[in-house]
């Protein structure tokens, strides 16, 4: 009986951590790819239709070499190539700043990133495209 209670508490804590561990706040999204992109504030597999058609998200355009400041309460972001040849491009989820930092940074780099973002320096997610397709994402912070 006691081990069952401990198991239940463990499952509850794990679920709470999963629900509340998402990033919220401001970050800078930089398009370092060769293509213009559009973004939407929902998972890649989620589609919203307006008057029977999927919106083009032209208001969310980030031109190649440019960036944008994004503020969010709950982090969900997907990108897609925009313009010539974009009909073959599918939506791709962009990992959150905290997730990228945990994946890509060494412990010392993570401590520096954590200290900088705690002091108010904004995280930067840089998007790059490969020659054969696909996207890569890197994390950094403003100095």
Buried (B, 14 or more C-beta within 10 A) or exposed (E): EEEEEEEEEEEEEEEEEEEEEBBEEEBBBBBBBEBBBBBBBBEBEEEEEEEEEEBEBEEBBBEBEEBBEBEBEEBBBBBBBBEEEBEEBEBBBBBBBBBBBEEBBEEEEBEEBBEBBEEEBBBBBBBBBEEEEEBEBBBBBEE
